[in-house]
Amino acid sequence: MRYFFLLTIFSYVFAYEKDVTFTVQAGKTDCFYQNVLPNEVIDLEYQVIDATHGELDISFQLSDPVGRVIVADYKKPENAHRHTAALHGDYRFCFDNTFSTFSQKTVCIFYCQLEYIFQKCVFILNILLLVYH
């Protein structure tokens, strides 16, 4: 029974992290795409750090590979989202500044993609240990 406990604790996590700072022109939308596998966890934080005129705000939208909107923010200065992917494919992250006629926005994003590679293997080993112990 000790082996069961130890195997449950040690499941492996691999992560892909990226920091990006970019400018969204007034009246424009900029989108980024990231390939994600099912059951991977997407963590995204964004913050508007500069604006040429007006408010530090931007609209944000996260869509799955078939185009369904998962998350939508309207005119926020910052936010954080976590989503577990259900589908394999390119997820779209869009930053929308179309509501602004003069002010370009500088946005900083932190993106992390977590992959639980050995979680299923550990679960199967735990079952085998219980059955044959």
N, C-alpha and C positions, 0 to 999 in steps of 0.2 A: 504494500500500500504506500510505502514511502516513495517508490518510483513514480507512481501516479501523480502525487503531489508535485514532485520536481519537474516532471514533463509539462504539467499544466502551467507552471510559472514561466518557463523559458520558451515562449513563442517569439519568433523573430520578426522584426519590423524593418523594412527598408524604406528610405524616404528620398524623394527628389525635391530639392528646395531651390527657389529662384527669387531674387529681388530685382525689380525693374522699376525705373523711373522714366516717365514719358510725358509728352505734352499732347493734349487733345485740343485742336484748334476750335475756335468759336464756330458754332453751327455744324460741327462734324461729330462722327462716331468712329471710335477706333476699337477693333476687335482682335482678340488673340485666341489661338486654338491650341488645345493640348490633348494628346491621345491618352485615353484612360481605359483601363481594363475593368471588368465587373468586380465589385466589392472593394475596389481601391477607394480610399478616402481622400477627398479634395478639401484642403484648407486654404482659404483665400482671405487676406486682409487688404484693404485699400484705404488710402487717405489722400485727400487733396491738400497739397503742401504749398501751392502758390496759384494765384489768379491775377491776370493783368488788370482787370477791373471787376468790381462786384464781389459776390460771395464765393467762399471756398466750398463749392458743391458740385456734384456730378451724379448722373443717373447710371445705374449698373444693372446688367442682366447676365445671368448664367443660363445657358441652354444645353440640353443633352444632344447627342448625335442626330436625333431625328427632328430636332428643332423645337421640342417642348421647353417652355420656360420653367426653370426650376426655382430661380430666385430673381426678384426684380426690386430694385431700390430706386426711389425717385428723389433727386436733388438732395443727396446726403453728403456731408463732409468726410465721413469715414464709416466703415462697417467691417464686420468679419462674418464669414459664412463657412459652414462645414457641410459637406454632402458626401454620402456613400454612393458611388456609381452603380447603377443597375445595368447599364449597357456598355458594350465595348465600342469605342469610336472617339471622334474628335469632339470634345466639349468646347463650347464657345463662350468667351468672357468679353462682354462689350461694355465700353465706357462711353456714355452718350452725353455730349455737350451741345445738342441741337437747340436747346432752350435758350442758349446764350448767343447774343448777336455780336458782342464785342470782346468778351473775355475768354482768353484761352486758359486752360487749366493744366497744371502740372500735377500728375498723380503718381504716387509711389505705391506699388503693390508688393506684397509678400505672398508667395505661392508655395504650398507644400503638398506633395502627393505621397500618401502612405500606402505601402503595399505589404499586406500580411501574407507573406509567401508560405511559411511553414505552419500556419494556423490549422489547416485541414489535416496535414500529416500528423501533427501532434494530437489532434482529436482522435484520429484513427488508432494511433499507438496507445492512447489512453484506454480506448475500448478493448483493444486486444489484450492489454495487461489485465484489465478487469475480468475478461472472459477466461483467460488461461492462467490466472493466478490462483 
